[in-house]
Amino acid sequence: MPTVEQDLFSTVPKKDYLDFFEKEKPQYNKIVDFLEFKKEDISKAVGVPLSSVR
């Protein structure tokens, strides 16, 4: 019987089609640009002051 994890990740491709990773490390700037996030969005999402977001 498949586990919840297997079901959840079975739809995630193995290949990084959007080029978000380099040597298995996320390229945060590419992800932020793709999602069109503003500094305010990132500050709120990760719970840090706006002045801490570069």
CHARMM-style PDB file with segment names, atoms N, HN, CA, C and O in Angstrom:
ATOM      1  N   MET     1       0.853  -1.187   0.000  1.00  0.00      PROA
ATOM      2  CA  MET     1       0.000   0.000   0.000  1.00  0.00      PROA
ATOM      3  C   MET     1       0.896   1.246   0.000  1.00  0.00      PROA
ATOM      4  O   MET     1       1.809   1.342   0.820  1.00  0.00      PROA
ATOM      5  N   PRO     2       0.646   2.208  -0.914  1.00  0.00      PROA
ATOM      6  CA  PRO     2       1.466   3.426  -0.972  1.00  0.00      PROA
ATOM      7  C   PRO     2       1.304   4.271   0.292  1.00  0.00      PROA
ATOM      8  O   PRO     2       0.232   4.321   0.895  1.00  0.00      PROA
ATOM      9  N   THR     3       2.379   4.922   0.669  1.00  0.00      PROA
ATOM     10  HN  THR     3       3.250   4.881   0.179  1.00  0.00      PROA
ATOM     11  CA  THR     3       2.322   5.822   1.823  1.00  0.00      PROA
ATOM     12  C   THR     3       1.880   7.202   1.358  1.00  0.00      PROA
ATOM     13  O   THR     3       1.879   7.492   0.162  1.00  0.00      PROA
ATOM     14  N   VAL     4       1.509   8.042   2.302  1.00  0.00      PROA
ATOM     15  HN  VAL     4       1.509   7.806   3.274  1.00  0.00      PROA
ATOM     16  CA  VAL     4       1.107   9.415   1.983  1.00  0.00      PROA
ATOM     17  C   VAL     4       2.256  10.148   1.296  1.00  0.00      PROA
ATOM     18  O   VAL     4       2.041  10.907   0.350  1.00  0.00      PROA
ATOM     19  N   GLU     5       3.476   9.916   1.780  1.00  0.00      PROA
ATOM     20  HN  GLU     5       3.650   9.300   2.548  1.00  0.00      PROA
ATOM     21  CA  GLU     5       4.639  10.567   1.181  1.00  0.00      PROA
ATOM     22  C   GLU     5       4.820  10.158  -0.273  1.00  0.00      PROA
ATOM     23  O   GLU     5       5.108  10.999  -1.124  1.00  0.00      PROA
ATOM     24  N   GLN     6       4.655   8.886  -0.559  1.00  0.00      PROA
ATOM     25  HN  GLN     6       4.422   8.202   0.132  1.00  0.00      PROA
ATOM     26  CA  GLN     6       4.785   8.413  -1.941  1.00  0.00      PROA
ATOM     27  C   GLN     6       3.725   9.051  -2.823  1.00  0.00      PROA
ATOM     28  O   GLN     6       4.023   9.476  -3.939  1.00  0.00      PROA
ATOM     29  N   ASP     7       2.498   9.123  -2.339  1.00  0.00      PROA
ATOM     30  HN  ASP     7       2.257   8.778  -1.432  1.00  0.00      PROA
ATOM     31  CA  ASP     7       1.420   9.745  -3.105  1.00  0.00      PROA
ATOM     32  C   ASP     7       1.689  11.226  -3.333  1.00  0.00      PROA
ATOM     33  O   ASP     7       1.483  11.741  -4.432  1.00  0.00      PROA
ATOM     34  N   LEU     8       2.146  11.903  -2.296  1.00  0.00      PROA
ATOM     35  HN  LEU     8       2.313  11.485  -1.403  1.00  0.00      PROA
ATOM     36  CA  LEU     8       2.378  13.340  -2.372  1.00  0.00      PROA
ATOM     37  C   LEU     8       3.469  13.687  -3.367  1.00  0.00      PROA
ATOM     38  O   LEU     8       3.307  14.608  -4.168  1.00  0.00      PROA
ATOM     39  N   PHE     9       4.567  12.970  -3.327  1.00  0.00      PROA
ATOM     40  HN  PHE     9       4.699  12.222  -2.677  1.00  0.00      PROA
ATOM     41  CA  PHE     9       5.707  13.314  -4.165  1.00  0.00      PROA
ATOM     42  C   PHE     9       5.728  12.579  -5.506  1.00  0.00      PROA
ATOM     43  O   PHE     9       6.643  12.789  -6.302  1.00  0.00      PROA
ATOM     44  N   SER    10       4.764  11.743  -5.765  1.00  0.00      PROA
ATOM     45  HN  SER    10       4.020  11.572  -5.119  1.00  0.00      PROA
ATOM     46  CA  SER    10       4.745  11.018  -7.034  1.00  0.00      PROA
ATOM     47  C   SER    10       4.489  11.948  -8.215  1.00  0.00      PROA
ATOM     48  O   SER    10       4.781  11.589  -9.355  1.00  0.00      PROA
ATOM     49  N   THR    11       3.957  13.122  -7.962  1.00  0.00      PROA
ATOM     50  HN  THR    11       3.720  13.414  -7.036  1.00  0.00      PROA
ATOM     51  CA  THR    11       3.682  14.079  -9.039  1.00  0.00      PROA
ATOM     52  C   THR    11       4.814  15.076  -9.249  1.00  0.00      PROA
ATOM     53  O   THR    11       4.755  15.895 -10.165  1.00  0.00      PROA
ATOM     54  N   VAL    12       5.841  15.015  -8.411  1.00  0.00      PROA
ATOM     55  HN  VAL    12       5.889  14.349  -7.666  1.00  0.00      PROA
ATOM     56  CA  VAL    12       6.966  15.941  -8.521  1.00  0.00      PROA
ATOM     57  C   VAL    12       8.006  15.339  -9.451  1.00  0.00      PROA
ATOM     58  O   VAL    12       8.503  14.241  -9.199  1.00  0.00      PROA
ATOM     59  N   PRO    13       8.345  16.056 -10.537  1.00  0.00      PROA
ATOM     60  CA  PRO    13       9.332  15.497 -11.465  1.00  0.00      PROA
ATOM     61  C   PRO    13      10.720  15.426 -10.848  1.00  0.00      PROA
ATOM     62  O   PRO    13      11.080  16.249 -10.007  1.00  0.00      PROA
ATOM     63  N   LYS    14      11.492  14.440 -11.272  1.00  0.00      PROA
ATOM     64  HN  LYS    14      11.200  13.772 -11.956  1.00  0.00      PROA
ATOM     65  CA  LYS    14      12.875  14.303 -10.795  1.00  0.00      PROA
ATOM     66  C   LYS    14      13.763  15.386 -11.402  1.00  0.00      PROA
ATOM     67  O   LYS    14      14.725  15.830 -10.775  1.00  0.00      PROA
ATOM     68  N   LYS    15      13.438  15.811 -12.626  1.00  0.00      PROA
ATOM     69  HN  LYS    15      12.657  15.451 -13.136  1.00  0.00      PROA
ATOM     70  CA  LYS    15      14.237  16.814 -13.315  1.00  0.00      PROA
ATOM     71  C   LYS    15      13.794  18.213 -12.883  1.00  0.00      PROA
ATOM     72  O   LYS    15      12.603  18.460 -12.693  1.00  0.00      PROA
ATOM     73  N   ASP    16      14.743  19.115 -12.730  1.00  0.00      PROA
ATOM     74  HN  ASP    16      15.710  18.915 -12.884  1.00  0.00      PROA
ATOM     75  CA  ASP    16      14.481  20.502 -12.325  1.00  0.00      PROA
ATOM     76  C   ASP    16      14.198  21.344 -13.577  1.00  0.00      PROA
ATOM     77  O   ASP    16      15.079  22.050 -14.067  1.00  0.00      PROA
ATOM     78  N   TYR    17      12.992  21.265 -14.077  1.00  0.00      PROA
ATOM     79  HN  TYR    17      12.276  20.691 -13.679  1.00  0.00      PROA
ATOM     80  CA  TYR    17      12.630  21.947 -15.318  1.00  0.00      PROA
ATOM     81  C   TYR    17      12.693  23.468 -15.218  1.00  0.00      PROA
ATOM     82  O   TYR    17      12.913  24.145 -16.223  1.00  0.00      PROA
ATOM     83  N   LEU    18      12.505  24.004 -14.032  1.00  0.00      PROA
ATOM     84  HN  LEU    18      12.327  23.454 -13.216  1.00  0.00      PROA
ATOM     85  CA  LEU    18      12.519  25.460 -13.867  1.00  0.00      PROA
ATOM     86  C   LEU    18      13.890  25.988 -13.447  1.00  0.00      PROA
ATOM     87  O   LEU    18      14.052  27.187 -13.218  1.00  0.00      PROA
ATOM     88  N   ASP    19      14.864  25.105 -13.347  1.00  0.00      PROA
ATOM     89  HN  ASP    19      14.732  24.131 -13.533  1.00  0.00      PROA
ATOM     90  CA  ASP    19      16.234  25.494 -13.026  1.00  0.00      PROA
ATOM     91  C   ASP    19      16.334  26.246 -11.696  1.00  0.00      PROA
ATOM     92  O   ASP    19      17.045  27.246 -11.588  1.00  0.00      PROA
ATOM     93  N   PHE    20      15.619  25.755 -10.697  1.00  0.00      PROA
ATOM     94  HN  PHE    20      15.041  24.943 -10.785  1.00  0.00      PROA
ATOM     95  CA  PHE    20      15.613  26.380  -9.374  1.00  0.00      PROA
ATOM     96  C   PHE    20      16.747  25.883  -8.482  1.00  0.00      PROA
ATOM     97  O   PHE    20      16.998  26.465  -7.426  1.00  0.00      PROA
ATOM     98  N   PHE    21      17.430  24.825  -8.886  1.00  0.00      PROA
ATOM     99  HN  PHE    21      17.226  24.352  -9.743  1.00  0.00      PROA
ATOM    100  CA  PHE    21      18.476  24.240  -8.054  1.00  0.00      PROA
ATOM    101  C   PHE    21      19.799  24.193  -8.799  1.00  0.00      PROA
ATOM    102  O   PHE    21      19.851  23.998 -10.014  1.00  0.00      PROA
ATOM    103  N   GLU    22      20.856  24.378  -8.039  1.00  0.00      PROA
ATOM    104  HN  GLU    22      20.814  24.537  -7.053  1.00  0.00      PROA
ATOM    105  CA  GLU    22      22.208  24.215  -8.565  1.00  0.00      PROA
ATOM    106  C   GLU    22      22.946  23.304  -7.600  1.00  0.00      PROA
ATOM    107  O   GLU    22      23.149  23.650  -6.437  1.00  0.00      PROA
ATOM    108  N   LYS    23      23.344  22.143  -8.087  1.00  0.00      PROA
ATOM    109  HN  LYS    23      23.179  21.862  -9.032  1.00  0.00      PROA
ATOM    110  CA  LYS    23      23.993  21.131  -7.240  1.00  0.00      PROA
ATOM    111  C   LYS    23      23.148  20.837  -6.005  1.00  0.00      PROA
ATOM    112  O   LYS    23      23.662  20.784  -4.887  1.00  0.00      PROA
ATOM    113  N   GLU    24      21.860  20.648  -6.216  1.00  0.00      PROA
ATOM    114  HN  GLU    24      21.442  20.691  -7.124  1.00  0.00      PROA
ATOM    115  CA  GLU    24      20.882  20.304  -5.180  1.00  0.00      PROA
ATOM    116  C   GLU    24      20.650  21.400  -4.142  1.00  0.00      PROA
ATOM    117  O   GLU    24      20.015  21.150  -3.117  1.00  0.00      PROA
ATOM    118  N   LYS    25      21.155  22.610  -4.388  1.00  0.00      PROA
ATOM    119  HN  LYS    25      21.670  22.814  -5.220  1.00  0.00      PROA
ATOM    120  CA  LYS    25      20.911  23.736  -3.482  1.00  0.00      PROA
ATOM    121  C   LYS    25      19.938  24.702  -4.158  1.00  0.00      PROA
ATOM    122  O   LYS    25      20.140  25.076  -5.313  1.00  0.00      PROA
ATOM    123  N   PRO    26      18.883  25.106  -3.446  1.00  0.00      PROA
ATOM    124  CA  PRO    26      17.929  26.024  -4.057  1.00  0.00      PROA
ATOM    125  C   PRO    26      18.567  27.377  -4.376  1.00  0.00      PROA
ATOM    126  O   PRO    26      19.361  27.906  -3.597  1.00  0.00      PROA
ATOM    127  N   GLN    27      18.207  27.913  -5.519  1.00  0.00      PROA
ATOM    128  HN  GLN    27      17.563  27.482  -6.151  1.00  0.00      PROA
ATOM    129  CA  GLN    27      18.650  29.247  -5.927  1.00  0.00      PROA
ATOM    130  C   GLN    27      17.503  30.206  -5.597  1.00  0.00      PROA
ATOM    131  O   GLN    27      16.618  30.451  -6.417  1.00  0.00      PROA
ATOM    132  N   TYR    28      17.546  30.734  -4.383  1.00  0.00      PROA
ATOM    133  HN  TYR    28      18.264  30.534  -3.717  1.00  0.00      PROA
ATOM    134  CA  TYR    28      16.423  31.495  -3.848  1.00  0.00      PROA
ATOM    135  C   TYR    28      16.033  32.691  -4.709  1.00  0.00      PROA
ATOM    136  O   TYR    28      14.847  32.985  -4.852  1.00  0.00      PROA
ATOM    137  N   ASN    29      17.008  33.379  -5.279  1.00  0.00      PROA
ATOM    138  HN  ASN    29      17.972  33.140  -5.162  1.00  0.00      PROA
ATOM    139  CA  ASN    29      16.683  34.538  -6.113  1.00  0.00      PROA
ATOM    140  C   ASN    29      15.854  34.142  -7.331  1.00  0.00      PROA
ATOM    141  O   ASN    29      14.946  34.873  -7.724  1.00  0.00      PROA
ATOM    142  N   LYS    30      16.153  33.006  -7.923  1.00  0.00      PROA
ATOM    143  HN  LYS    30      16.891  32.412  -7.604  1.00  0.00      PROA
ATOM    144  CA  LYS    30      15.379  32.532  -9.074  1.00  0.00      PROA
ATOM    145  C   LYS    30      13.949  32.210  -8.666  1.00  0.00      PROA
ATOM    146  O   LYS    30      13.005  32.507  -9.399  1.00  0.00      PROA
ATOM    147  N   ILE    31      13.792  31.603  -7.500  1.00  0.00      PROA
ATOM    148  HN  ILE    31      14.559  31.361  -6.905  1.00  0.00      PROA
ATOM    149  CA  ILE    31      12.456  31.240  -7.012  1.00  0.00      PROA
ATOM    150  C   ILE    31      11.647  32.492  -6.703  1.00  0.00      PROA
ATOM    151  O   ILE    31      10.473  32.583  -7.064  1.00  0.00      PROA
ATOM    152  N   VAL    32      12.264  33.446  -6.043  1.00  0.00      PROA
ATOM    153  HN  VAL    32      13.217  33.372  -5.749  1.00  0.00      PROA
ATOM    154  CA  VAL    32      11.585  34.703  -5.695  1.00  0.00      PROA
ATOM    155  C   VAL    32      11.176  35.447  -6.957  1.00  0.00      PROA
ATOM    156  O   VAL    32      10.060  35.960  -7.042  1.00  0.00      PROA
ATOM    157  N   ASP    33      12.072  35.511  -7.940  1.00  0.00      PROA
ATOM    158  HN  ASP    33      12.979  35.094  -7.871  1.00  0.00      PROA
ATOM    159  CA  ASP    33      11.748  36.184  -9.203  1.00  0.00      PROA
ATOM    160  C   ASP    33      10.600  35.484  -9.926  1.00  0.00      PROA
ATOM    161  O   ASP    33       9.691  36.139 -10.436  1.00  0.00      PROA
ATOM    162  N   PHE    34      10.642  34.159  -9.967  1.00  0.00      PROA
ATOM    163  HN  PHE    34      11.380  33.627  -9.552  1.00  0.00      PROA
ATOM    164  CA  PHE    34       9.605  33.388 -10.644  1.00  0.00      PROA
ATOM    165  C   PHE    34       8.235  33.640 -10.008  1.00  0.00      PROA
ATOM    166  O   PHE    34       7.237  33.808 -10.710  1.00  0.00      PROA
ATOM    167  N   LEU    35       8.198  33.664  -8.686  1.00  0.00      PROA
ATOM    168  HN  LEU    35       9.008  33.528  -8.116  1.00  0.00      PROA
ATOM    169  CA  LEU    35       6.940  33.857  -7.960  1.00  0.00      PROA
ATOM    170  C   LEU    35       6.537  35.330  -7.856  1.00  0.00      PROA
ATOM    171  O   LEU    35       5.458  35.651  -7.358  1.00  0.00      PROA
ATOM    172  N   GLU    36       7.411  36.219  -8.328  1.00  0.00      PROA
ATOM    173  HN  GLU    36       8.288  35.958  -8.732  1.00  0.00      PROA
ATOM    174  CA  GLU    36       7.176  37.665  -8.290  1.00  0.00      PROA
ATOM    175  C   GLU    36       6.915  38.157  -6.863  1.00  0.00      PROA
ATOM    176  O   GLU    36       6.049  39.000  -6.631  1.00  0.00      PROA
ATOM    177  N   PHE    37       7.681  37.614  -5.917  1.00  0.00      PROA
ATOM    178  HN  PHE    37       8.385  36.929  -6.105  1.00  0.00      PROA
ATOM    179  CA  PHE    37       7.576  38.058  -4.531  1.00  0.00      PROA
ATOM    180  C   PHE    37       8.279  39.393  -4.356  1.00  0.00      PROA
ATOM    181  O   PHE    37       9.267  39.690  -5.028  1.00  0.00      PROA
ATOM    182  N   LYS    38       7.751  40.184  -3.446  1.00  0.00      PROA
ATOM    183  HN  LYS    38       6.949  39.942  -2.900  1.00  0.00      PROA
ATOM    184  CA  LYS    38       8.388  41.436  -3.042  1.00  0.00      PROA
ATOM    185  C   LYS    38       9.072  41.180  -1.696  1.00  0.00      PROA
ATOM    186  O   LYS    38       8.818  40.170  -1.041  1.00  0.00      PROA
ATOM    187  N   LYS    39       9.927  42.095  -1.304  1.00  0.00      PROA
ATOM    188  HN  LYS    39      10.133  42.916  -1.837  1.00  0.00      PROA
ATOM    189  CA  LYS    39      10.613  41.945  -0.011  1.00  0.00      PROA
ATOM    190  C   LYS    39       9.610  41.825   1.130  1.00  0.00      PROA
ATOM    191  O   LYS    39       9.845  41.086   2.086  1.00  0.00      PROA
ATOM    192  N   GLU    40       8.511  42.532   1.041  1.00  0.00      PROA
ATOM    193  HN  GLU    40       8.319  43.133   0.264  1.00  0.00      PROA
ATOM    194  CA  GLU    40       7.478  42.469   2.083  1.00  0.00      PROA
ATOM    195  C   GLU    40       6.894  41.059   2.191  1.00  0.00      PROA
ATOM    196  O   GLU    40       6.623  40.573   3.289  1.00  0.00      PROA
ATOM    197  N   ASP    41       6.704  40.414   1.049  1.00  0.00      PROA
ATOM    198  HN  ASP    41       6.923  40.809   0.156  1.00  0.00      PROA
ATOM    199  CA  ASP    41       6.165  39.043   1.040  1.00  0.00      PROA
ATOM    200  C   ASP    41       7.117  38.085   1.740  1.00  0.00      PROA
ATOM    201  O   ASP    41       6.698  37.257   2.549  1.00  0.00      PROA
ATOM    202  N   ILE    42       8.390  38.204   1.424  1.00  0.00      PROA
ATOM    203  HN  ILE    42       8.731  38.876   0.767  1.00  0.00      PROA
ATOM    204  CA  ILE    42       9.397  37.316   2.008  1.00  0.00      PROA
ATOM    205  C   ILE    42       9.518  37.568   3.503  1.00  0.00      PROA
ATOM    206  O   ILE    42       9.600  36.626   4.291  1.00  0.00      PROA
ATOM    207  N   SER    43       9.531  38.826   3.891  1.00  0.00      PROA
ATOM    208  HN  SER    43       9.465  39.592   3.251  1.00  0.00      PROA
ATOM    209  CA  SER    43       9.628  39.187   5.304  1.00  0.00      PROA
ATOM    210  C   SER    43       8.499  38.541   6.099  1.00  0.00      PROA
ATOM    211  O   SER    43       8.726  37.959   7.160  1.00  0.00      PROA
ATOM    212  N   LYS    44       7.296  38.650   5.580  1.00  0.00      PROA
ATOM    213  HN  LYS    44       7.112  39.123   4.719  1.00  0.00      PROA
ATOM    214  CA  LYS    44       6.131  38.084   6.267  1.00  0.00      PROA
ATOM    215  C   LYS    44       6.184  36.554   6.285  1.00  0.00      PROA
ATOM    216  O   LYS    44       5.881  35.938   7.307  1.00  0.00      PROA
ATOM    217  N   ALA    45       6.568  35.938   5.165  1.00  0.00      PROA
ATOM    218  HN  ALA    45       6.814  36.438   4.335  1.00  0.00      PROA
ATOM    219  CA  ALA    45       6.571  34.478   5.059  1.00  0.00      PROA
ATOM    220  C   ALA    45       7.566  33.821   6.007  1.00  0.00      PROA
ATOM    221  O   ALA    45       7.278  32.768   6.575  1.00  0.00      PROA
ATOM    222  N   VAL    46       8.733  34.434   6.181  1.00  0.00      PROA
ATOM    223  HN  VAL    46       8.967  35.290   5.719  1.00  0.00      PROA
ATOM    224  CA  VAL    46       9.751  33.804   7.025  1.00  0.00      PROA
ATOM    225  C   VAL    46       9.844  34.425   8.405  1.00  0.00      PROA
ATOM    226  O   VAL    46      10.625  33.970   9.242  1.00  0.00      PROA
ATOM    227  N   GLY    47       9.047  35.469   8.652  1.00  0.00      PROA
ATOM    228  HN  GLY    47       8.413  35.838   7.973  1.00  0.00      PROA
ATOM    229  CA  GLY    47       8.989  36.041   9.990  1.00  0.00      PROA
ATOM    230  C   GLY    47      10.218  36.823  10.402  1.00  0.00      PROA
ATOM    231  O   GLY    47      10.631  36.774  11.561  1.00  0.00      PROA
ATOM    232  N   VAL    48      10.805  37.545   9.460  1.00  0.00      PROA
ATOM    233  HN  VAL    48      10.469  37.585   8.518  1.00  0.00      PROA
ATOM    234  CA  VAL    48      11.956  38.379   9.794  1.00  0.00      PROA
ATOM    235  C   VAL    48      11.611  39.833   9.452  1.00  0.00      PROA
ATOM    236  O   VAL    48      10.736  40.087   8.623  1.00  0.00      PROA
ATOM    237  N   PRO    49      12.298  40.782  10.089  1.00  0.00      PROA
ATOM    238  CA  PRO    49      12.037  42.183   9.771  1.00  0.00      PROA
ATOM    239  C   PRO    49      12.369  42.489   8.314  1.00  0.00      PROA
ATOM    240  O   PRO    49      13.277  41.892   7.737  1.00  0.00      PROA
ATOM    241  N   LEU    50      11.643  43.400   7.742  1.00  0.00      PROA
ATOM    242  HN  LEU    50      10.905  43.885   8.211  1.00  0.00      PROA
ATOM    243  CA  LEU    50      11.848  43.799   6.354  1.00  0.00      PROA
ATOM    244  C   LEU    50      13.291  44.227   6.124  1.00  0.00      PROA
ATOM    245  O   LEU    50      13.851  43.970   5.059  1.00  0.00      PROA
ATOM    246  N   SER    51      13.888  44.870   7.101  1.00  0.00      PROA
ATOM    247  HN  SER    51      13.433  45.079   7.966  1.00  0.00      PROA
ATOM    248  CA  SER    51      15.281  45.336   6.961  1.00  0.00      PROA
ATOM    249  C   SER    51      16.273  44.178   6.855  1.00  0.00      PROA
ATOM    250  O   SER    51      17.419  44.385   6.454  1.00  0.00      PROA
ATOM    251  N   SER    52      15.852  42.968   7.207  1.00  0.00      PROA
ATOM    252  HN  SER    52      14.921  42.800   7.532  1.00  0.00      PROA
ATOM    253  CA  SER    52      16.739  41.801   7.132  1.00  0.00      PROA
ATOM    254  C   SER    52      16.690  41.098   5.776  1.00  0.00      PROA
ATOM    255  O   SER    52      17.506  40.217   5.503  1.00  0.00      PROA
ATOM    256  N   VAL    53      15.738  41.482   4.932  1.00  0.00      PROA
ATOM    257  HN  VAL    53      15.075  42.197   5.154  1.00  0.00      PROA
ATOM    258  CA  VAL    53      15.577  40.838   3.625  1.00  0.00      PROA
ATOM    259  C   VAL    53      16.439  41.574   2.617  1.00  0.00      PROA
ATOM    260  O   VAL    53      16.339  42.791   2.465  1.00  0.00      PROA
ATOM    261  N   ARG    54      17.304  40.807   1.919  1.00  0.00      PROA
ATOM    262  HN  ARG    54      17.385  39.818   2.043  1.00  0.00      PROA
ATOM    263  CA  ARG    54      18.159  41.428   0.898  1.00  0.00      PROA
ATOM    264  C   ARG    54      17.582  41.254  -0.476  1.00  0.00      PROA
ATOM    265  OT1 ARG    54      18.169  41.713  -1.455  1.00  0.00      PROA
TER     266      ARG     54
END
